[in-house]
Amino acid sequence: MVLTGFEQIEKEKIENLRFPAEEVLTDEAQIDQRRLDLDRALSLGNLEHSKIRIYFEDDISCKVVETTVWGVTDKRVILKQGLVIPINRVHSVKI
């Protein structure tokens, strides 16, 4: 998957974004891969404090943020300072 047209934003701006409930991915294999990538990003974040890129979409446009993943629930990616991105709005995770 080639990801173009994603605007780089600072992690702190995520709290001001609005996220629709719709899933951004349509392919089950991509959805499964996203979950594997998020779990790996969580391990790297907790063990090595490695930053990764999360490509996601809010209600306006596609964005990318470079950050450390602190937690992953069934529905959310948790970042520092309690910031969250709904998993169903994540296009891809690049480690």
C-alpha positions in Angstrom: 0.0 0.0 0.0 1.4 3.3 -1.1 0.5 6.1 1.3 0.5 9.6 -0.3 -1.3 12.8 0.6 -1.0 12.4 4.4 -0.4 15.7 6.3 2.2 15.5 9.1 0.8 16.7 12.4 2.1 17.0 15.9 0.8 14.5 18.5 -0.6 17.3 20.7 -3.0 18.3 18.0 -4.8 14.9 18.0 -7.0 15.9 21.0 -8.6 18.5 18.8 -9.6 16.1 16.0 -12.9 14.5 15.5 -13.2 10.9 14.3 -16.2 9.4 12.5 -17.3 5.9 13.4 -16.7 4.4 9.9 -13.9 2.0 9.2 -11.3 3.4 6.8 -10.1 -0.1 5.5 -12.2 -2.4 3.5 -9.9 -5.4 3.1 -10.0 -8.0 5.9 -6.3 -8.8 5.3 -5.3 -5.1 5.8 -7.4 -4.9 9.0 -5.7 -8.0 10.4 -2.2 -6.6 9.4 -3.1 -3.3 11.0 -3.7 -5.1 14.3 -0.5 -7.0 14.1 1.4 -3.8 13.3 -0.2 -2.0 16.3 0.7 -4.8 18.6 4.3 -4.8 17.4 4.4 -1.0 17.8 3.1 -1.4 21.3 5.9 -3.8 22.2 8.5 -1.6 20.6 7.1 1.5 22.4 7.2 -0.2 25.8 10.5 -2.0 25.5 12.6 0.4 23.4 10.6 3.6 23.4 10.7 3.5 19.6 8.7 6.0 17.6 6.5 4.8 14.7 4.4 6.5 12.1 0.6 6.2 12.3 -1.3 7.0 9.1 -4.9 7.9 10.0 -7.9 9.8 8.9 -10.1 12.2 10.9 -13.3 13.8 9.7 -11.5 16.2 7.4 -8.4 14.7 5.9 -5.6 12.1 6.1 -2.8 12.7 8.6 0.4 11.1 9.8 1.9 11.4 13.3 5.3 10.1 14.6 4.9 8.9 18.1 5.3 6.1 20.7 2.4 3.8 21.2 1.7 3.3 25.0 -1.3 1.1 24.7 -3.7 -0.7 22.4 -7.3 -1.6 23.3 -10.0 -3.3 21.1 -10.9 0.1 19.8 -8.2 2.6 20.4 -4.5 3.4 20.1 -3.2 5.1 23.2 -0.4 7.6 23.0 1.4 9.7 25.6 -0.7 12.2 27.6 -3.8 10.0 27.2 -4.2 10.9 23.5 -6.1 8.3 21.5 -6.7 7.5 17.9 -9.6 5.1 17.1 -8.2 1.9 15.5 -10.9 2.0 12.8 -9.5 5.3 11.6 -5.9 4.0 11.2 -4.9 3.3 7.6 -1.4 1.9 8.4 1.4 1.7 10.9 5.0 2.0 9.8 7.7 0.8 12.2 
